[in-house]
């Protein structure tokens, strides 16, 4: 429940801040003029919310991740296991050419790990206690290499960019098509909406839902593609056999999923989906086959 409140509260705060920005600069009045809908103004308005929301969320991702899963950052390793974890991440980061990420452990029964952060040199790598208990060090090292590769490849930033562009065009197209529908229903001669009809708002809400589902297919495709690259990186940094073994161990993951939905795409293990089109991670057997074929 706390995670839901945190997620909703954060997104509401972001939307309120962006709403103030568009109001102060008059972007909303530019988009909705008394003569109808200004396409240039509408595109800018949608870009502010679409791109702005995605990158503000990315900037807050480390803080949100720590709060959501209760991750404890290792500032000074206190046990032999923490010292090994710290040294392994440092070794992988140096090999990948990135700055030392923050390292955190969070208490969860499922085997998972994730990376997030605004840039390659200011990232966070977190692992669950379930993963540390269930895997040997070779497997954990490969998983850490997988997550460090995500950081080195700039996957978080690229995903935020893709999500922002898609959000922008989903909002824009929904409003343009909604305006045409509202204009036709209201009987305007030019067929344009003034942006205030009930048909406009209902159409926009429905269209954003439908277009948003289609956009999520594109995001999921990119997420699956980057998992193959991260697996290859994990094999390079932590050993191919260790990466394959880690994936085989993950295939028996039966713990209750503890990773919040907002960060599932960044995890080593993804959630199943009704359709492959919406899967954030490829099936584990395909990931293992890709590693073996690459060898």
C-alpha positions as CSV (number, residue, x, y, z in Angstrom):
1,X,0.0,0.0,0.0
2,X,2.9,2.3,0.8
3,X,4.4,1.7,-2.6
4,X,1.1,2.6,-4.3
5,X,0.8,5.8,-2.3
6,X,4.4,6.7,-3.1
7,X,4.0,6.0,-6.8
8,X,0.7,7.9,-7.1
9,X,1.9,10.8,-5.0
10,X,5.1,11.2,-7.0
11,X,3.4,11.2,-10.3
12,X,0.8,13.6,-9.1
13,X,3.5,15.9,-7.9
14,X,5.3,15.7,-11.2
15,X,2.1,16.5,-13.1
16,X,1.3,19.5,-10.8
17,X,4.8,20.9,-11.3
18,X,4.6,20.5,-15.1
19,X,1.1,22.0,-15.0
20,X,2.4,25.1,-13.2
21,X,5.2,25.4,-15.8
22,X,2.9,25.3,-18.8
23,X,0.6,27.8,-17.1
24,X,3.3,30.2,-16.2
25,X,4.7,30.2,-19.8
26,X,1.2,30.4,-21.3
27,X,1.7,27.1,-23.2
28,X,-1.8,25.9,-22.4
29,X,-3.4,29.1,-23.6
30,X,-1.2,28.9,-26.8
31,X,-2.4,25.3,-27.4
32,X,-6.1,26.1,-26.8
33,X,-6.8,29.5,-28.4
34,X,-10.3,30.9,-28.8
35,X,-10.2,30.1,-32.5
36,X,-9.5,26.5,-32.0
37,X,-6.6,24.1,-31.5
38,X,-3.1,25.4,-32.2
39,X,-1.1,22.4,-33.5
40,X,2.3,23.8,-32.7
41,X,1.2,24.8,-29.2
42,X,-0.5,21.5,-28.6
43,X,2.7,19.6,-29.6
44,X,4.8,21.7,-27.2
45,X,2.2,21.2,-24.5
46,X,2.3,17.4,-25.0
47,X,6.1,17.4,-25.1
48,X,6.4,19.2,-21.8
49,X,4.2,16.6,-20.1
50,X,5.5,13.6,-22.1
51,X,9.2,14.2,-22.2
52,X,9.3,16.2,-18.9
53,X,7.4,13.5,-17.0
54,X,9.7,10.8,-18.3
55,X,13.0,12.6,-17.5
56,X,11.9,13.9,-14.1
57,X,10.9,10.3,-13.2
58,X,14.4,9.2,-14.3
59,X,16.1,11.9,-12.3
60,X,14.1,10.7,-9.2
61,X,14.5,7.0,-10.0
62,X,17.3,6.2,-7.5
63,X,15.4,7.8,-4.6
64,X,12.2,6.2,-5.7
65,X,13.8,2.8,-6.0
66,X,15.4,3.0,-2.5
67,X,12.1,4.1,-1.0
68,X,10.0,1.6,-2.9
69,X,11.9,-1.5,-2.0
70,X,13.5,-0.3,1.3
71,X,17.0,-0.7,-0.2
72,X,19.9,-0.1,2.2
73,X,23.0,1.4,0.5
74,X,26.3,-0.1,1.4
75,X,28.5,2.9,2.2
76,X,31.2,0.9,4.1
77,X,31.2,-2.9,3.7
78,X,30.9,-4.5,7.1
79,X,30.9,-8.2,6.4
80,X,32.9,-10.4,4.0
81,X,29.9,-10.8,1.8
82,X,29.4,-7.1,1.5
83,X,33.1,-6.6,0.8
84,X,33.0,-9.2,-2.0
85,X,29.8,-7.5,-3.4
86,X,31.5,-4.1,-3.3
87,X,34.7,-5.4,-4.9
88,X,32.8,-7.2,-7.6
89,X,30.8,-4.2,-8.7
90,X,33.9,-2.0,-8.6
91,X,35.7,-4.5,-10.9
92,X,32.8,-4.7,-13.3
93,X,32.4,-0.9,-13.3
94,X,36.0,-0.3,-14.1
95,X,36.0,-2.9,-16.8
96,X,32.9,-1.3,-18.4
97,X,34.3,2.2,-18.1
98,X,31.7,3.8,-15.8
99,X,31.8,5.4,-12.5
100,X,31.4,3.3,-9.3
101,X,27.6,2.9,-8.8
102,X,25.9,3.0,-5.5
103,X,25.3,-0.6,-4.2
104,X,22.3,-1.5,-2.2
105,X,20.6,-4.7,-0.8
106,X,16.9,-5.0,-0.3
107,X,15.0,-7.6,1.6
108,X,12.8,-9.7,-0.8
109,X,12.2,-13.5,-1.2
110,X,12.4,-13.4,-5.0
111,X,15.7,-13.5,-6.9
112,X,16.1,-10.2,-8.6
113,X,18.5,-7.3,-9.1
114,X,18.1,-4.0,-10.9
115,X,20.0,-0.9,-12.0
116,X,18.8,2.7,-12.4
117,X,20.0,6.2,-12.4
118,X,20.2,9.4,-14.4
119,X,23.7,8.8,-15.9
120,X,26.4,6.2,-16.4
121,X,28.5,7.7,-13.6
122,X,25.8,8.2,-11.0
123,X,23.8,4.9,-11.0
124,X,22.4,2.5,-8.5
125,X,22.8,-1.3,-8.5
126,X,20.6,-3.2,-6.1
127,X,20.2,-6.9,-5.4
128,X,17.6,-8.8,-3.4
129,X,18.4,-11.0,-0.4
130,X,16.6,-13.8,-2.2
131,X,19.1,-13.6,-5.0
132,X,22.1,-13.5,-2.7
133,X,20.8,-16.6,-0.8
134,X,19.9,-18.6,-3.9
135,X,22.9,-18.1,-6.1
136,X,26.6,-18.8,-5.8
137,X,29.2,-16.1,-6.3
138,X,29.9,-16.9,-10.0
139,X,26.2,-16.5,-10.7
140,X,25.9,-13.3,-8.6
141,X,28.9,-11.9,-10.3
142,X,27.3,-12.5,-13.7
143,X,24.1,-10.9,-12.6
144,X,26.0,-7.8,-11.4
145,X,27.8,-7.7,-14.7
146,X,24.4,-7.8,-16.4
147,X,23.2,-4.8,-14.4
148,X,26.5,-2.8,-14.8
149,X,26.1,-3.4,-18.6
150,X,22.6,-1.8,-18.5
151,X,24.3,1.3,-16.9
152,X,27.2,1.3,-19.4
153,X,24.9,1.0,-22.3
154,X,22.8,4.0,-21.1
155,X,19.7,1.8,-21.2
156,X,17.8,3.8,-18.5
157,X,18.3,7.1,-20.4
158,X,17.4,5.5,-23.7
159,X,14.3,4.0,-22.3
160,X,13.2,7.3,-20.8
161,X,13.8,9.0,-24.1
162,X,11.7,6.4,-26.0
163,X,9.0,6.6,-23.3
164,X,9.0,10.4,-23.4
165,X,8.7,10.5,-27.2
166,X,5.9,7.9,-27.2
167,X,4.1,9.7,-24.4
168,X,4.3,13.0,-26.3
169,X,2.8,11.5,-29.5
170,X,0.1,9.5,-27.6
171,X,-1.1,12.7,-25.9
172,X,-0.8,14.7,-29.2
173,X,-2.6,12.3,-31.4
174,X,-5.3,11.6,-28.9
175,X,-6.1,15.4,-28.7
176,X,-6.0,15.9,-32.4
177,X,-8.3,13.0,-33.1
178,X,-10.5,13.9,-30.2
179,X,-10.8,17.4,-31.5
180,X,-11.9,16.1,-34.9
181,X,-14.5,13.9,-33.2
182,X,-15.8,16.7,-31.0
183,X,-15.9,19.1,-33.9
184,X,-17.9,16.7,-36.0
185,X,-20.4,16.0,-33.1
186,X,-20.7,19.7,-32.2
187,X,-21.4,20.6,-35.8
188,X,-18.6,23.2,-36.2
189,X,-18.3,24.2,-39.8
190,X,-14.5,23.8,-39.8
191,X,-14.8,20.5,-38.0
192,X,-12.5,21.7,-35.2
193,X,-13.0,21.4,-31.5
194,X,-12.7,24.4,-29.1
195,X,-11.3,21.9,-26.5
196,X,-14.2,22.1,-24.1
197,X,-16.8,19.6,-25.2
198,X,-17.7,16.5,-23.3
199,X,-17.1,14.4,-26.4
200,X,-13.6,15.8,-26.6
201,X,-12.6,14.8,-23.1
202,X,-14.2,11.3,-23.4
203,X,-12.5,10.8,-26.8
204,X,-9.1,11.9,-25.5
205,X,-9.4,9.6,-22.5
206,X,-10.3,6.6,-24.6
207,X,-7.7,7.3,-27.3
208,X,-4.9,7.8,-24.8
209,X,-5.7,4.4,-23.3
210,X,-5.8,2.7,-26.7
211,X,-2.7,4.5,-28.1
212,X,-0.9,4.0,-24.8
213,X,-1.3,0.2,-25.0
214,X,0.1,0.3,-28.6
215,X,3.0,2.5,-27.3
216,X,3.8,0.0,-24.5
217,X,4.4,-2.7,-27.2
218,X,7.2,-0.6,-28.6
219,X,8.7,0.0,-25.1
220,X,8.5,-3.7,-24.3
221,X,10.2,-4.6,-27.6
222,X,13.1,-2.3,-26.8
223,X,13.3,-3.7,-23.2
224,X,13.5,-7.3,-24.5
225,X,16.3,-6.3,-27.0
226,X,18.4,-4.6,-24.3
227,X,18.1,-7.7,-22.1
228,X,19.9,-9.8,-24.7
229,X,22.7,-7.1,-24.8
230,X,22.9,-7.0,-21.0
231,X,23.1,-10.8,-20.8
232,X,26.0,-10.6,-23.3
233,X,27.7,-8.0,-21.1
234,X,27.1,-10.1,-18.0
235,X,28.7,-13.0,-19.7
236,X,31.7,-10.9,-20.7
237,X,32.2,-9.3,-17.2
238,X,31.2,-12.2,-15.0
239,X,31.8,-15.3,-17.2
240,X,29.5,-17.0,-19.8
241,X,29.0,-20.1,-17.7
242,X,28.1,-18.0,-14.7
243,X,25.6,-16.0,-16.7
244,X,24.0,-19.1,-18.1
245,X,23.9,-20.7,-14.7
246,X,22.3,-17.6,-13.2
247,X,19.6,-17.6,-15.8
248,X,18.9,-21.3,-15.2
249,X,18.6,-20.6,-11.5
250,X,16.2,-17.7,-12.2
251,X,14.0,-20.1,-14.2
252,X,13.1,-21.7,-10.9
253,X,12.3,-18.3,-9.3
254,X,9.1,-18.9,-7.3
255,X,9.4,-16.1,-4.8
256,X,6.6,-13.5,-4.6
257,X,7.5,-10.6,-6.9
258,X,8.7,-7.7,-4.7
259,X,10.0,-5.4,-7.3
260,X,7.6,-2.5,-8.0
261,X,6.1,-2.3,-11.5
262,X,7.9,0.9,-12.3
263,X,11.3,-0.9,-11.9
264,X,10.4,-4.3,-13.3
265,X,11.9,-3.5,-16.7
266,X,15.2,-2.8,-15.0
267,X,15.3,-6.1,-13.1
268,X,17.3,-9.2,-14.1
269,X,14.1,-11.2,-13.9
270,X,10.8,-9.9,-15.5
271,X,7.2,-10.7,-15.0
272,X,5.2,-12.9,-17.3
273,X,2.6,-11.5,-19.6
274,X,-0.5,-12.7,-21.4
275,X,1.2,-11.8,-24.7
276,X,4.8,-11.8,-25.7
277,X,4.2,-8.3,-27.1
278,X,4.0,-6.9,-23.6
279,X,6.8,-8.8,-22.0
280,X,9.7,-6.6,-20.6
281,X,12.1,-9.6,-20.7
282,X,12.5,-12.4,-23.2
283,X,11.8,-16.0,-22.1
284,X,14.8,-17.3,-20.1
285,X,15.3,-20.2,-22.5
286,X,15.7,-17.8,-25.3
287,X,18.2,-15.8,-23.3
288,X,20.2,-18.9,-22.5
289,X,20.1,-20.0,-26.2
290,X,21.4,-16.6,-27.3
291,X,24.4,-16.9,-25.0
292,X,25.2,-20.4,-26.1
293,X,24.8,-19.5,-29.8
294,X,27.1,-16.4,-29.3
295,X,29.8,-18.7,-28.0
